[in-house]
Amino acid sequence: MKLPRYPKYKDGGVKWLGQVPEHWEVKALKYLATLNDDDLPENTDPDYEINYVDIGSVSLERGIEKTEVMPFGEAPSRARRRVKGGDVIISTVRTYLKAICPIDQPEENLIASTGFAVVRPRRDMSPRFAHYALQAQVFIDDVIARSTGVSYPAINPSELQRIKIPLPEPCEQELVSAFLEREIGKFDALVEQQKLLIELLKEKRQAIISHAVTKGLNPDALMKPSGVKWLGDVPTSWKVCLLKRAFRSIEYGISDAVGSDGSIAILRMGNIVSGKIDYTDLKYIDAVDRSLLLQEGDLLYNRTNSLDQIGKVGLFHGDVEGRFSFASYLVRLRTVSDSLPEFFAYLLNTENILGLARASAFVAIGQCNLNPSRYGRITVAIPPPKEQLEIVRYLDKATAKIDSLISDASSTIDILQERRAALITAAVTGQIDVRGESNVVR
């Protein structure tokens, strides 16, 4: 659908901005808003409770994802910026993360890191319009372009204030804001539908796997009590045993430092994803003991980290190019001859096994550890080798179909978010004339 444009335009005076409606102004942000004019003083009562938000907890797509409640006396020294409704917080460090968020109904005593600039609109720019104008892609691109530094790019607040904003009259700002609230709401609703679909598909995927690796594929199979509450009855041909009986060797990974150079890739915790191994973002080392090189069918599990990461298992495939080893917080498992690694990649990533693994972990402050002896005491039911192969082949096909649907839904979300961003940019730069009552996106 072609959206209406204003009858006359003029040069916006900024290369990245292009033309703006003839009757709009273009002003530097410093004339339209204040920056960081409300900080907590050093002598704040140490017992004063704050809701602290840092850069890692904010994203352009999801806003503020979490805050931490703490007394001021225990807060990081960077916990200083007061935030109020109508503000926009903009990350001035690691600007490529696009940690920008409008604040509508903030939690009480919301305090942002000094890594944010807190933008508070003045009289000429309404908070509603500012919320969208400072999320526009052209504004974000200018923030990133003005940032300096390679590994830790940052923008000086004074440089941020120099960025120019196209600005209509106050009544038209409200029309633009109302238009965007209405239309962006439609995009957001569609995105939420796709997210819900993805969650339902993931639940279905997990349920299919869990049933296949604990009950088998034959609904008419003779069953027997497993003696284990979470397993219940299992096929009579399956062997109920401790998990450690399925493995002939268990090894810890290397503890040496890794980097960007070397001929041997080192798999780390972040490479273990849903029963598979992600071969991107690799680190390297020059040499390791030959016994610690990975082979086809090796299983790796996370033995230490936060509790939600403990026990995740990935299966190594020997068809990847190059030589691979693994870091010390991973453990390698090699199955006995009648245990199929592909079957265990599915079994060990079921919610039941992951839950038992995490319950078996030793929990310390900020860190958990699941050593192989604790892990090996989990009781499982193992089908005969032929049936393991049948289950793997069935699950490979079933999960591939679901994964394809999940991928399609994720792609739809990406498209919707791209169109959402494009609509915001078009509206706040005057590329759409929203003054007509019928100007809606369909």
C-alpha positions as CSV (number, residue, x, y, z in Angstrom):
1,M,0.0,0.0,0.0
2,K,1.3,3.4,-1.0
3,L,1.1,5.8,1.9
4,P,0.3,9.5,1.3
5,R,3.0,12.1,1.4
6,Y,3.0,15.8,2.2
7,P,2.4,18.2,-0.8
8,K,5.7,20.1,-0.4
9,Y,9.2,19.2,1.0
10,K,12.5,21.0,1.6
11,D,16.1,19.9,2.2
12,G,16.4,18.9,5.9
13,G,20.0,20.3,6.0
14,V,21.4,16.9,7.1
15,K,22.7,14.4,4.6
16,W,21.3,11.3,6.3
17,L,17.9,13.0,6.8
18,G,17.1,14.0,3.2
19,Q,13.9,16.0,2.7
20,V,11.4,16.9,5.3
21,P,7.9,18.5,5.0
22,E,8.2,22.2,4.1
23,H,6.6,23.4,7.3
24,W,8.6,21.2,9.7
25,E,11.7,22.4,11.6
26,V,15.0,20.6,12.1
27,K,16.6,21.2,15.5
28,A,19.5,19.8,17.4
29,L,18.4,17.5,20.3
30,K,20.0,19.9,22.8
31,Y,17.2,22.5,22.0
32,L,14.5,19.9,22.4
33,A,15.5,18.0,25.5
34,T,17.7,17.9,28.5
35,L,20.3,15.2,29.2
36,N,21.2,13.7,32.5
37,D,19.9,16.6,34.6
38,D,18.6,14.4,37.5
39,D,21.2,12.2,39.1
40,L,21.3,10.7,42.6
41,P,23.8,12.5,44.8
42,E,26.7,10.8,46.4
43,N,25.3,11.4,49.9
44,T,22.1,9.5,49.1
45,D,20.9,7.4,52.1
46,P,22.6,3.9,51.8
47,D,19.3,2.3,52.7
48,Y,17.4,4.0,49.9
49,E,16.0,1.2,47.7
50,I,16.4,1.6,44.0
51,N,15.3,-0.3,40.9
52,Y,18.5,-0.5,38.9
53,V,18.7,-1.0,35.1
54,D,21.9,-1.5,33.2
55,I,22.7,-1.6,29.5
56,G,22.5,-5.4,29.2
57,S,18.9,-5.3,30.4
58,V,17.6,-3.0,27.7
59,S,16.9,-3.6,24.0
60,L,15.3,-1.7,21.2
61,E,12.8,-4.5,20.5
62,R,11.8,-5.4,24.1
63,G,12.5,-2.3,26.2
64,I,13.5,-2.9,29.8
65,E,13.7,-6.7,30.3
66,K,14.6,-6.7,34.0
67,T,15.7,-4.5,36.9
68,E,17.5,-5.2,40.1
69,V,16.1,-4.0,43.4
70,M,18.9,-3.1,45.9
71,P,19.8,-0.5,48.5
72,F,21.8,2.4,47.2
73,G,24.7,1.5,49.5
74,E,25.1,-1.8,47.7
75,A,24.5,-0.6,44.1
76,P,27.3,-0.2,41.5
77,S,28.9,3.3,41.4
78,R,27.3,3.8,38.0
79,A,23.8,3.5,39.4
80,R,23.0,7.2,39.3
81,R,20.6,8.4,36.6
82,R,17.0,9.1,37.8
83,V,14.4,8.0,35.3
84,K,10.8,9.3,35.0
85,G,7.8,8.8,32.8
86,G,8.3,10.5,29.4
87,D,12.0,10.1,29.4
88,V,14.0,8.1,26.8
89,I,17.1,6.3,27.9
90,I,19.8,5.9,25.3
91,S,23.0,3.8,25.7
92,T,26.1,6.0,25.1
93,V,28.5,3.0,25.3
94,R,28.5,-0.1,23.1
95,T,26.1,1.8,21.0
96,Y,25.9,-1.0,18.4
97,L,23.7,-2.8,21.0
98,K,20.9,-0.2,20.3
99,A,19.9,-0.1,24.0
100,I,17.3,2.6,23.6
101,C,14.0,2.6,25.5
102,P,11.2,5.1,26.0
103,I,9.9,5.2,29.5
104,D,6.1,5.2,30.0
105,Q,5.2,3.9,33.4
106,P,8.5,3.3,35.2
107,E,8.8,1.3,38.4
108,E,9.2,3.3,41.5
109,N,12.7,4.7,42.1
110,L,14.0,3.5,38.7
111,I,17.7,4.3,38.4
112,A,19.7,3.8,35.2
113,S,23.4,3.2,34.7
114,T,25.6,6.2,33.8
115,G,26.2,4.3,30.6
116,F,22.8,5.7,29.6
117,A,21.9,9.2,28.6
118,V,18.5,10.1,30.1
119,V,16.7,12.3,27.5
120,R,13.9,14.4,29.0
121,P,11.8,16.4,26.4
122,R,11.3,20.1,26.8
123,R,8.1,21.9,25.9
124,D,8.6,22.0,22.1
125,M,8.8,18.2,21.8
126,S,6.1,16.1,23.3
127,P,7.2,12.9,25.2
128,R,5.0,10.8,22.9
129,F,6.7,12.1,19.8
130,A,10.2,11.8,21.4
131,H,9.5,8.2,22.2
132,Y,9.2,7.4,18.5
133,A,11.7,10.0,17.1
134,L,14.5,8.6,19.2
135,Q,13.7,5.1,18.1
136,A,13.9,6.0,14.4
137,Q,16.5,4.1,12.4
138,V,18.0,7.3,11.0
139,F,18.6,8.6,14.6
140,I,20.1,5.3,15.7
141,D,22.4,5.2,12.7
142,D,23.6,8.7,13.5
143,V,24.3,7.7,17.1
144,I,26.4,4.8,15.9
145,A,28.1,6.9,13.3
146,R,29.2,9.5,15.9
147,S,30.5,6.8,18.3
148,T,34.3,6.4,18.7
149,G,36.3,3.4,19.7
150,V,36.6,0.0,18.0
151,S,35.9,-2.7,20.7
152,Y,33.9,-0.4,23.0
153,P,32.3,2.3,20.8
154,A,30.8,5.2,22.8
155,I,29.2,8.6,22.1
156,N,29.9,11.7,24.1
157,P,26.7,13.2,25.5
158,S,27.5,16.5,24.0
159,E,27.9,14.8,20.6
160,L,24.5,13.1,21.2
161,Q,22.9,16.5,21.8
162,R,24.1,17.7,18.4
163,I,22.0,15.1,16.5
164,K,19.2,16.9,14.6
165,I,15.6,15.9,14.9
166,P,12.9,16.8,12.4
167,L,10.0,18.4,14.3
168,P,6.4,19.3,13.3
169,E,4.1,21.6,15.3
170,P,2.9,20.3,18.6
171,C,-0.6,19.4,17.3
172,E,1.0,17.5,14.4
173,Q,3.4,15.7,16.8
174,E,0.3,14.3,18.5
175,L,-1.2,13.2,15.2
176,V,2.1,11.4,14.3
177,S,2.2,9.8,17.8
178,A,-1.4,8.7,17.7
179,F,-0.9,7.2,14.2
180,L,2.2,5.3,15.3
181,E,0.6,4.1,18.5
182,R,-2.3,2.7,16.5
183,E,-0.3,1.1,13.7
184,I,2.7,-0.1,15.8
185,G,0.2,-1.8,18.1
186,K,-0.9,-3.9,15.2
187,F,2.7,-4.9,14.4
188,D,3.4,-5.7,18.0
189,A,0.2,-7.9,18.2
190,L,1.3,-9.8,15.2
191,V,4.8,-10.3,16.6
192,E,3.4,-11.6,19.9
193,Q,1.2,-14.1,17.9
194,Q,4.4,-15.4,16.2
195,K,6.2,-15.6,19.5
196,L,3.4,-17.6,21.0
197,L,3.4,-19.9,18.0
198,I,7.2,-20.4,18.5
199,E,6.7,-21.3,22.1
200,L,3.9,-23.8,21.3
201,L,6.0,-25.4,18.6
202,K,9.0,-25.7,21.0
203,E,6.6,-27.3,23.6
204,K,5.4,-29.7,20.9
205,R,8.9,-30.5,19.9
206,Q,10.0,-31.2,23.5
207,A,6.9,-33.4,24.1
208,I,7.5,-35.5,20.9
209,I,11.1,-36.1,21.9
210,S,10.3,-36.8,25.5
211,H,7.7,-39.4,24.7
212,A,9.8,-41.1,22.0
213,V,12.9,-41.5,24.2
214,T,11.0,-42.6,27.3
215,K,8.1,-44.7,25.9
216,G,9.2,-45.6,22.4
217,L,7.4,-45.5,19.1
218,N,5.1,-48.6,19.5
219,P,1.9,-47.7,21.3
220,D,1.1,-51.4,21.7
221,A,4.5,-52.4,23.3
222,L,4.4,-54.4,26.5
223,M,5.3,-52.2,29.4
224,K,6.9,-52.8,32.8
225,P,7.4,-50.6,35.9
226,S,10.7,-48.7,35.8
227,G,10.8,-48.2,39.5
228,V,11.6,-44.5,38.8
229,K,8.8,-42.0,39.5
230,W,9.5,-39.7,36.6
231,L,9.9,-42.5,34.1
232,G,6.8,-44.5,35.1
233,D,6.3,-47.6,32.9
234,V,8.7,-48.3,30.1
235,P,8.8,-51.0,27.3
236,T,9.8,-54.4,28.6
237,S,12.7,-54.7,26.2
238,W,14.3,-51.5,27.6
239,K,17.1,-51.6,30.2
240,V,16.7,-49.4,33.3
241,C,20.1,-48.4,34.6
242,L,22.3,-45.6,35.8
243,L,23.3,-43.1,33.1
244,K,27.0,-43.8,33.7
245,R,26.5,-47.4,32.3
246,A,25.9,-45.9,28.8
247,F,29.4,-44.4,28.6
248,R,32.8,-46.0,28.2
249,S,34.8,-42.8,28.8
250,I,34.4,-39.4,30.5
251,E,36.9,-36.6,30.1
252,Y,37.2,-32.9,31.1
253,G,38.3,-30.4,28.5
254,I,41.4,-28.2,28.4
255,S,42.1,-25.4,30.9
256,D,44.6,-23.5,28.6
257,A,43.8,-20.0,27.5
258,V,42.4,-19.7,24.0
259,G,42.3,-16.9,21.5
260,S,41.8,-15.9,17.9
261,D,44.9,-17.7,16.5
262,G,45.8,-21.4,16.3
263,S,44.8,-24.4,14.3
264,I,42.6,-26.2,16.7
265,A,39.1,-24.9,17.4
266,I,37.9,-25.0,21.1
267,L,34.2,-25.5,21.7
268,R,32.8,-23.6,24.7
269,M,29.6,-23.4,26.7
270,G,28.0,-21.0,24.2
271,N,28.5,-23.5,21.4
272,I,26.2,-26.1,23.0
273,V,22.6,-25.5,21.7
274,S,19.6,-27.8,22.0
275,G,21.3,-31.1,21.4
276,K,23.5,-29.6,18.6
277,I,26.8,-27.7,18.4
278,D,27.0,-24.2,17.0
279,Y,30.2,-23.9,15.1
280,T,30.3,-20.1,15.0
281,D,32.2,-17.7,17.3
282,L,35.0,-20.2,17.8
283,K,38.2,-19.7,19.8
284,Y,41.5,-21.4,18.9
285,I,44.7,-22.9,20.3
286,D,47.9,-24.1,18.8
287,A,48.1,-27.6,20.2
288,V,46.3,-30.0,22.6
289,D,46.9,-33.6,23.6
290,R,45.7,-35.9,20.9
291,S,43.4,-37.7,23.4
292,L,41.4,-34.4,23.7
293,L,40.6,-34.1,20.0
294,L,36.9,-34.6,19.3
295,Q,35.7,-37.5,17.2
296,E,32.4,-38.3,15.4
297,G,29.7,-39.1,18.0
298,D,31.3,-37.4,21.0
299,L,28.8,-35.8,23.4
300,L,29.6,-32.7,25.3
301,Y,27.8,-31.4,28.4
302,N,28.0,-28.1,30.3
303,R,29.2,-29.0,33.8
304,T,29.6,-25.5,35.3
305,N,27.9,-22.1,34.9
306,S,24.5,-20.6,35.9
307,L,21.9,-23.2,36.8
308,D,19.9,-22.8,33.6
309,Q,23.0,-23.7,31.5
310,I,23.9,-26.8,33.5
311,G,23.5,-30.2,31.7
312,K,23.0,-28.9,28.2
313,V,24.3,-31.5,25.8
314,G,25.6,-31.2,22.2
315,L,26.6,-33.9,19.7
316,F,29.8,-33.5,17.7
317,H,29.7,-34.5,14.0
318,G,33.0,-35.4,12.4
319,D,32.1,-34.0,9.1
320,V,32.9,-30.4,10.1
321,E,36.2,-29.1,8.7
322,G,39.2,-28.8,10.9
323,R,40.3,-30.2,14.3
324,F,38.3,-29.5,17.5
325,S,38.8,-29.8,21.2
326,F,36.7,-28.5,24.1
327,A,37.1,-26.2,27.1
328,S,37.4,-27.3,30.7
329,Y,33.9,-26.5,31.8
330,L,32.6,-29.0,29.3
331,V,32.7,-32.8,29.8
332,R,33.1,-35.3,26.9
333,L,31.0,-38.5,27.0
334,R,31.7,-41.4,24.7
335,T,29.0,-44.1,24.5
336,V,29.5,-47.8,24.8
337,S,29.0,-49.9,21.7
338,D,25.3,-50.6,22.2
339,S,24.4,-46.9,23.0
340,L,23.8,-44.6,20.0
341,P,25.2,-41.1,20.6
342,E,22.3,-39.5,18.5
343,F,19.8,-41.2,20.8
344,F,21.5,-39.7,23.9
345,A,21.7,-36.3,22.3
346,Y,17.9,-36.3,22.3
347,L,17.4,-38.0,25.7
348,L,19.8,-35.9,27.7
349,N,18.2,-32.6,26.5
350,T,14.7,-33.6,27.6
351,E,13.2,-31.4,30.4
352,N,13.2,-34.3,32.8
353,I,16.9,-35.1,32.4
354,L,17.9,-31.5,32.5
355,G,15.8,-31.0,35.6
356,L,17.5,-34.0,37.3
357,A,20.9,-32.8,36.2
358,R,20.3,-29.3,37.7
359,A,18.9,-30.9,40.9
360,S,22.1,-32.9,41.1
361,A,24.4,-29.9,40.6
362,F,26.4,-28.5,43.5
363,V,25.3,-24.9,43.8
364,A,27.7,-22.2,45.1
365,I,27.5,-18.4,45.0
366,G,26.9,-17.3,41.4
367,Q,28.2,-20.7,40.0
368,C,27.0,-24.3,39.8
369,N,28.9,-27.5,39.1
370,L,27.6,-30.8,37.9
371,N,30.5,-33.3,38.0
372,P,30.3,-36.6,36.0
373,S,29.8,-38.8,39.1
374,R,26.7,-36.9,40.1
375,Y,25.5,-36.8,36.5
376,G,26.1,-40.5,36.1
377,R,23.8,-41.4,39.0
378,I,20.7,-40.3,37.1
379,T,18.5,-43.3,36.2
380,V,17.4,-43.8,32.6
381,A,15.7,-46.4,30.4
382,I,17.7,-47.4,27.3
383,P,16.1,-49.3,24.4
384,P,17.9,-51.9,22.3
385,P,20.3,-50.5,19.7
386,K,17.9,-51.2,16.8
387,E,15.1,-49.3,18.5
388,Q,17.4,-46.4,19.4
389,L,18.1,-46.1,15.7
390,E,14.4,-46.1,14.8
391,I,13.7,-43.4,17.4
392,V,16.6,-41.2,16.1
393,R,15.4,-41.5,12.5
394,Y,11.8,-40.7,13.5
395,L,12.9,-37.7,15.7
396,D,15.2,-36.3,13.0
397,K,12.3,-36.1,10.6
398,A,9.7,-34.9,13.2
399,T,12.0,-32.2,14.7
400,A,13.1,-31.0,11.2
401,K,9.5,-30.2,10.3
402,I,8.9,-28.3,13.6
403,D,12.3,-26.5,13.3
404,S,11.3,-25.4,9.8
405,L,8.0,-24.0,11.2
406,I,9.9,-22.2,14.0
407,S,12.4,-20.8,11.4
408,D,9.5,-19.5,9.3
409,A,7.9,-17.8,12.4
410,S,11.2,-16.3,13.3
411,S,11.6,-14.9,9.8
412,T,8.1,-13.5,10.0
413,I,9.0,-11.7,13.2
414,D,12.1,-10.2,11.6
415,I,10.1,-8.9,8.6
416,L,7.4,-7.4,11.0
417,Q,10.1,-5.7,13.1
418,E,11.8,-4.3,9.9
419,R,8.5,-2.9,8.7
420,R,7.7,-1.6,12.2
421,A,11.1,0.2,12.3
422,A,10.6,1.5,8.7
423,L,7.1,2.9,9.6
424,I,8.4,4.7,12.7
425,T,11.3,6.3,10.6
426,A,8.9,7.3,7.8
427,A,6.4,8.9,10.2
428,V,8.8,10.9,12.4
429,T,10.8,12.2,9.4
430,G,7.6,13.3,7.6
431,Q,7.7,10.8,4.7
432,I,4.0,10.0,5.6
433,D,1.3,12.6,5.8
434,V,-0.7,11.3,8.8
435,R,-3.1,14.3,9.0
436,G,-5.9,12.5,7.2
437,E,-8.1,10.4,9.4
438,S,-8.0,7.5,6.9
439,N,-4.3,7.2,6.9
440,V,-3.8,3.8,8.4
441,V,-1.7,0.8,7.4
442,R,-3.6,-2.3,6.3
